[in-house]
Amino acid sequence: MPDTADAAAALLAATAQQGPGDTLRILLLVSMVGGALLAWFLLRGYRSGDTAGDETAADGTDTDRGRDANA
């Protein structure tokens, strides 16, 4: 059984020297989640409040005169 113990010790030593693999994997995952949250936060400001659609008359004039065009 000493071969198994030596092999296990060698495998454990090799996994300890893998480098920054786990750290980079976590960093990549956190960056992707953060990017998705940032995109959601920025794009939700472009959403218009009304879901009825564009209210224009047949001649192309705006029918909702009470709404501020700059809002």
The first five atom37 places (N, CA, C, CB, O) and aatype in JSON, in Angstrom:
{
  "aatype": [12, 14, 3, 16, 0, 3, 0, 0, 0, 0, 10, 10, 0, 0, 16, 0, 5, 5, 7, 14, 7, 3, 16, 10, 1, 9, 10, 10, 10, 19, 15, 12, 19, 7, 7, 0, 10, 10, 0, 17, 13, 10, 10, 1, 7, 18, 1, 15, 7, 3, 16, 0, 7, 3, 6, 16, 0, 0, 3, 7, 16, 3, 16, 3, 1, 7, 1, 3, 0, 2, 0],
  "atom_mask": [
    [1, 1, 1, 1, 1],
    [1, 1, 1, 1, 1],
    [1, 1, 1, 1, 1],
    [1, 1, 1, 1, 1],
    [1, 1, 1, 1, 1],
    [1, 1, 1, 1, 1],
    [1, 1, 1, 1, 1],
    [1, 1, 1, 1, 1],
    [1, 1, 1, 1, 1],
    [1, 1, 1, 1, 1],
    [1, 1, 1, 1, 1],
    [1, 1, 1, 1, 1],
    [1, 1, 1, 1, 1],
    [1, 1, 1, 1, 1],
    [1, 1, 1, 1, 1],
    [1, 1, 1, 1, 1],
    [1, 1, 1, 1, 1],
    [1, 1, 1, 1, 1],
    [1, 1, 1, 0, 1],
    [1, 1, 1, 1, 1],
    [1, 1, 1, 0, 1],
    [1, 1, 1, 1, 1],
    [1, 1, 1, 1, 1],
    [1, 1, 1, 1, 1],
    [1, 1, 1, 1, 1],
    [1, 1, 1, 1, 1],
    [1, 1, 1, 1, 1],
    [1, 1, 1, 1, 1],
    [1, 1, 1, 1, 1],
    [1, 1, 1, 1, 1],
    [1, 1, 1, 1, 1],
    [1, 1, 1, 1, 1],
    [1, 1, 1, 1, 1],
    [1, 1, 1, 0, 1],
    [1, 1, 1, 0, 1],
    [1, 1, 1, 1, 1],
    [1, 1, 1, 1, 1],
    [1, 1, 1, 1, 1],
    [1, 1, 1, 1, 1],
    [1, 1, 1, 1, 1],
    [1, 1, 1, 1, 1],
    [1, 1, 1, 1, 1],
    [1, 1, 1, 1, 1],
    [1, 1, 1, 1, 1],
    [1, 1, 1, 0, 1],
    [1, 1, 1, 1, 1],
    [1, 1, 1, 1, 1],
    [1, 1, 1, 1, 1],
    [1, 1, 1, 0, 1],
    [1, 1, 1, 1, 1],
    [1, 1, 1, 1, 1],
    [1, 1, 1, 1, 1],
    [1, 1, 1, 0, 1],
    [1, 1, 1, 1, 1],
    [1, 1, 1, 1, 1],
    [1, 1, 1, 1, 1],
    [1, 1, 1, 1, 1],
    [1, 1, 1, 1, 1],
    [1, 1, 1, 1, 1],
    [1, 1, 1, 0, 1],
    [1, 1, 1, 1, 1],
    [1, 1, 1, 1, 1],
    [1, 1, 1, 1, 1],
    [1, 1, 1, 1, 1],
    [1, 1, 1, 1, 1],
    [1, 1, 1, 0, 1],
    [1, 1, 1, 1, 1],
    [1, 1, 1, 1, 1],
    [1, 1, 1, 1, 1],
    [1, 1, 1, 1, 1],
    [1, 1, 1, 1, 1]
  ],
  "atom_positions": [
    [[0.78, -1.2, 0.0], [0.0, 0.0, 0.0], [0.83, 1.27, 0.0], [-0.89, 0.0, 1.15], [0.23, 2.34, -0.13]],
    [[2.12, 1.25, 0.13], [2.88, 2.49, 0.09], [2.78, 3.19, -1.25], [4.32, 2.23, 0.43], [2.94, 4.4, -1.33]],
    [[2.53, 2.44, -2.32], [2.39, 3.06, -3.63], [1.15, 3.96, -3.67], [2.31, 1.99, -4.73], [1.18, 5.03, -4.28]],
    [[0.08, 3.53, -3.04], [-1.15, 4.31, -3.02], [-0.95, 5.59, -2.22], [-2.3, 3.49, -2.43], [-1.42, 6.65, -2.61]],
    [[-0.26, 5.49, -1.11], [-0.02, 6.66, -0.28], [0.89, 7.65, -1.01], [0.61, 6.26, 1.06], [0.67, 8.86, -0.94]],
    [[1.9, 7.13, -1.71], [2.79, 8.02, -2.47], [2.04, 8.69, -3.63], [4.0, 7.24, -3.01], [2.24, 9.87, -3.92]],
    [[1.17, 7.91, -4.28], [0.4, 8.46, -5.39], [-0.57, 9.54, -4.89], [-0.37, 7.34, -6.12], [-0.75, 10.57, -5.54]],
    [[-1.2, 9.27, -3.74], [-2.13, 10.25, -3.18], [-1.39, 11.52, -2.77], [-2.87, 9.66, -1.98], [-1.88, 12.63, -2.98]],
    [[-0.21, 11.35, -2.2], [0.57, 12.52, -1.81], [1.0, 13.32, -3.04], [1.8, 12.1, -1.0], [1.01, 14.55, -3.01]],
    [[1.36, 12.62, -4.1], [1.77, 13.3, -5.34], [0.59, 14.05, -5.96], [2.35, 12.29, -6.34], [0.74, 15.16, -6.47]],
    [[-0.59, 13.43, -5.93], [-1.79, 14.09, -6.48], [-2.17, 15.31, -5.65], [-2.97, 13.1, -6.52], [-2.54, 16.35, -6.21]],
    [[-2.09, 15.19, -4.35], [-2.41, 16.34, -3.49], [-1.42, 17.48, -3.69], [-2.43, 15.91, -2.03], [-1.8, 18.65, -3.67]],
    [[-0.15, 17.14, -3.88], [0.85, 18.17, -4.13], [0.63, 18.83, -5.48], [2.26, 17.57, -4.07], [0.84, 20.04, -5.64]],
    [[0.19, 18.05, -6.46], [-0.05, 18.6, -7.8], [-1.27, 19.53, -7.8], [-0.24, 17.48, -8.82], [-1.26, 20.56, -8.47]],
    [[-2.3, 19.16, -7.05], [-3.49, 20.01, -7.03], [-3.23, 21.29, -6.25], [-4.67, 19.26, -6.42], [-3.86, 22.31, -6.52]],
    [[-2.34, 21.26, -5.3], [-2.02, 22.47, -4.54], [-1.23, 23.45, -5.39], [-1.23, 22.12, -3.29], [-1.21, 24.65, -5.09]],
    [[-0.59, 22.98, -6.44], [0.22, 23.84, -7.29], [-0.46, 24.13, -8.63], [1.58, 23.2, -7.54], [0.22, 24.4, -9.62]],
    [[-1.77, 24.08, -8.67], [-2.5, 24.31, -9.92], [-2.45, 25.76, -10.36], [-3.95, 23.88, -9.76], [-2.58, 26.04, -11.55]],
    [[-2.26, 26.66, -9.46], [-2.22, 28.07, -9.84], [-3.53, 28.76, -9.53], [0.0, 0.0, 0.0], [-4.31, 28.28, -8.71]],
    [[-3.76, 29.88, -10.18], [-4.94, 30.7, -9.86], [-6.2, 30.27, -10.6], [-4.65, 32.14, -10.17], [-7.04, 31.11, -10.9]],
    [[-6.35, 29.0, -10.89], [-7.5, 28.52, -11.67], [-8.83, 28.8, -11.01], [0.0, 0.0, 0.0], [-9.74, 29.34, -11.64]],
    [[-8.96, 28.44, -9.74], [-10.22, 28.65, -9.04], [-10.5, 30.14, -8.85], [-10.21, 27.94, -7.68], [-11.64, 30.59, -8.98]],
    [[-9.47, 30.88, -8.54], [-9.64, 32.32, -8.34], [-10.1, 33.0, -9.62], [-8.33, 32.95, -7.84], [-10.99, 33.84, -9.6]],
    [[-9.49, 32.64, -10.73], [-9.89, 33.24, -12.01], [-11.29, 32.79, -12.42], [-8.9, 32.88, -13.1], [-12.03, 33.56, -13.03]],
    [[-11.65, 31.56, -12.09], [-12.99, 31.08, -12.4], [-14.03, 31.87, -11.61], [-13.12, 29.57, -12.1], [-15.07, 32.25, -12.16]],
    [[-13.76, 32.1, -10.34], [-14.68, 32.88, -9.51], [-14.74, 34.33, -9.99], [-14.25, 32.83, -8.02], [-15.82, 34.92, -10.07]],
    [[-13.59, 34.89, -10.32], [-13.55, 36.27, -10.81], [-14.33, 36.41, -12.12], [-12.09, 36.71, -11.02], [-15.04, 37.4, -12.31]],
    [[-14.2, 35.45, -13.0], [-14.95, 35.49, -14.27], [-16.44, 35.39, -14.02], [-14.49, 34.36, -15.2], [-17.23, 36.11, -14.64]],
    [[-16.84, 34.52, -13.12], [-18.26, 34.35, -12.82], [-18.85, 35.62, -12.19], [-18.47, 33.16, -11.89], [-19.93, 36.06, -12.57]],
    [[-18.12, 36.19, -11.24], [-18.59, 37.42, -10.59], [-18.65, 38.57, -11.59], [-17.69, 37.79, -9.4], [-19.56, 39.39, -11.54]],
    [[-17.69, 38.63, -12.51], [-17.69, 39.68, -13.52], [-18.89, 39.55, -14.45], [-16.39, 39.64, -14.34], [-19.51, 40.55, -14.82]],
    [[-19.22, 38.33, -14.84], [-20.36, 38.13, -15.74], [-21.67, 38.47, -15.04], [-20.39, 36.67, -16.24], [-22.55, 39.1, -15.63]],
    [[-21.81, 38.07, -13.79], [-23.03, 38.4, -13.04], [-23.12, 39.91, -12.83], [-23.06, 37.65, -11.68], [-24.19, 40.49, -12.96]],
    [[-21.99, 40.53, -12.5], [-21.98, 41.98, -12.32], [-22.3, 42.72, -13.6], [0.0, 0.0, 0.0], [-23.01, 43.72, -13.58]],
    [[-21.78, 42.23, -14.72], [-22.09, 42.85, -16.02], [-23.56, 42.73, -16.37], [0.0, 0.0, 0.0], [-24.17, 43.66, -16.89]],
    [[-24.14, 41.57, -16.07], [-25.57, 41.39, -16.34], [-26.42, 42.31, -15.46], [-25.98, 39.92, -16.11], [-27.4, 42.89, -15.93]],
    [[-26.04, 42.44, -14.19], [-26.78, 43.34, -13.31], [-26.61, 44.8, -13.72], [-26.33, 43.15, -11.86], [-27.56, 45.58, -13.65]],
    [[-25.42, 45.16, -14.14], [-25.19, 46.53, -14.6], [-25.99, 46.82, -15.86], [-23.69, 46.77, -14.86], [-26.58, 47.9, -15.99]],
    [[-26.02, 45.88, -16.79], [-26.82, 46.07, -18.01], [-28.3, 46.2, -17.68], [-26.6, 44.89, -18.99], [-28.99, 47.05, -18.23]],
    [[-28.78, 45.36, -16.76], [-30.19, 45.45, -16.37], [-30.48, 46.8, -15.74], [-30.55, 44.32, -15.39], [-31.49, 47.43, -16.05]],
    [[-29.59, 47.26, -14.87], [-29.81, 48.54, -14.19], [-29.8, 49.7, -15.17], [-28.74, 48.76, -13.12], [-30.64, 50.6, -15.07]],
    [[-28.87, 49.69, -16.13], [-28.81, 50.78, -17.09], [-29.94, 50.73, -18.11], [-27.48, 50.77, -17.81], [-30.48, 51.76, -18.48]],
    [[-30.29, 49.54, -18.56], [-31.32, 49.43, -19.59], [-32.73, 49.62, -19.05], [-31.23, 48.08, -20.26], [-33.64, 49.93, -19.82]],
    [[-32.94, 49.44, -17.76], [-34.29, 49.64, -17.24], [-34.67, 51.11, -17.26], [-34.39, 49.1, -15.82], [-35.86, 51.43, -17.2]],
    [[-33.71, 52.02, -17.35], [-34.0, 53.43, -17.44], [-34.55, 53.82, -18.81], [0.0, 0.0, 0.0], [-35.2, 54.86, -18.95]],
    [[-34.29, 53.0, -19.83], [-34.78, 53.3, -21.17], [-36.18, 52.78, -21.41], [-33.85, 52.71, -22.2], [-36.78, 53.04, -22.45]],
    [[-36.7, 52.06, -20.44], [-38.05, 51.51, -20.58], [-39.06, 52.64, -20.44], [-38.32, 50.39, -19.54], [-38.98, 53.43, -19.5]],
    [[-39.99, 52.72, -21.35], [-41.02, 53.75, -21.26], [-42.12, 53.27, -20.32], [-41.61, 54.1, -22.66], [-42.33, 52.07, -20.16]],
    [[-42.81, 54.21, -19.71], [-43.82, 53.86, -18.72], [-45.09, 53.29, -19.32], [0.0, 0.0, 0.0], [-45.76, 52.5, -18.66]],
    [[-45.45, 53.66, -20.53], [-46.7, 53.18, -21.09], [-46.47, 51.98, -21.99], [-47.41, 54.29, -21.86], [-45.5, 51.92, -22.75]],
    [[-47.37, 51.03, -21.89], [-47.29, 49.83, -22.71], [-48.33, 49.84, -23.81], [-47.45, 48.6, -21.85], [-48.46, 48.86, -24.55]],
    [[-49.09, 50.93, -23.93], [-50.15, 51.0, -24.93], [-49.58, 51.18, -26.33], [-51.11, 52.14, -24.61], [-50.28, 50.93, -27.31]],
    [[-48.36, 51.6, -26.44], [-47.78, 51.8, -27.76], [-47.76, 53.25, -28.15], [0.0, 0.0, 0.0], [-48.02, 54.14, -27.33]],
    [[-47.44, 53.49, -29.38], [-47.35, 54.86, -29.88], [-48.74, 55.36, -30.24], [-46.4, 54.94, -31.11], [-49.42, 54.78, -31.08]],
    [[-49.15, 56.43, -29.62], [-50.48, 56.97, -29.85], [-50.39, 58.14, -30.82], [-51.15, 57.41, -28.52], [-50.22, 59.29, -30.4]],
    [[-50.49, 57.86, -32.09], [-50.49, 58.92, -33.1], [-51.77, 58.82, -33.9], [-49.25, 58.81, -34.02], [-52.32, 57.74, -34.11]],
    [[-52.22, 59.97, -34.36], [-53.42, 60.02, -35.18], [-53.07, 59.6, -36.6], [-54.05, 61.44, -35.17], [-51.91, 59.34, -36.92]],
    [[-54.06, 59.53, -37.43], [-53.85, 59.09, -38.81], [-52.97, 60.07, -39.58], [-55.2, 58.93, -39.52], [-52.26, 59.66, -40.5]],
    [[-53.01, 61.36, -39.21], [-52.2, 62.34, -39.93], [-50.78, 62.45, -39.36], [-52.87, 63.7, -39.88], [-49.99, 63.25, -39.85]],
    [[-50.44, 61.65, -38.33], [-49.09, 61.62, -37.8], [-48.86, 62.53, -36.61], [0.0, 0.0, 0.0], [-47.74, 62.6, -36.1]],
    [[-49.9, 63.23, -36.15], [-49.74, 64.11, -35.0], [-49.94, 63.32, -33.72], [-50.72, 65.31, -35.07], [-50.64, 62.3, -33.71]],
    [[-49.33, 63.79, -32.66], [-49.43, 63.11, -31.37], [-50.78, 63.4, -30.75], [-48.3, 63.55, -30.42], [-51.2, 64.55, -30.68]],
    [[-51.48, 62.36, -30.3], [-52.81, 62.54, -29.73], [-52.76, 62.8, -28.24], [-53.65, 61.32, -30.0], [-53.75, 63.27, -27.68]],
    [[-51.64, 62.51, -27.57], [-51.52, 62.72, -26.13], [-50.79, 64.03, -25.88], [-50.78, 61.53, -25.44], [-49.56, 64.04, -25.76]],
    [[-51.52, 65.12, -25.81], [-50.9, 66.44, -25.68], [-50.53, 66.77, -24.24], [-51.84, 67.49, -26.22], [-49.77, 67.7, -24.01]],
    [[-51.05, 66.03, -23.25], [-50.77, 66.31, -21.85], [-49.43, 65.77, -21.39], [0.0, 0.0, 0.0], [-48.93, 66.16, -20.34]],
    [[-48.84, 64.89, -22.16], [-47.59, 64.27, -21.74], [-46.41, 65.16, -22.16], [-47.44, 62.86, -22.35], [-46.39, 65.69, -23.27]],
    [[-45.45, 65.31, -21.28], [-44.26, 66.11, -21.56], [-43.36, 65.33, -22.51], [-43.49, 66.48, -20.24], [-43.03, 64.18, -22.24]],
    [[-42.96, 65.93, -23.6], [-42.14, 65.24, -24.6], [-40.72, 65.0, -24.1], [-42.11, 66.05, -25.89], [-40.04, 64.11, -24.6]],
    [[-40.25, 65.78, -23.13], [-38.89, 65.64, -22.63], [-38.79, 64.71, -21.43], [-38.35, 66.99, -22.26], [-37.69, 64.48, -20.95]],
    [[-39.88, 64.18, -20.95], [-39.84, 63.33, -19.76], [-39.43, 61.94, -20.1], [-41.18, 63.31, -19.07], [-39.34, 61.09, -19.21]]
  ]
}
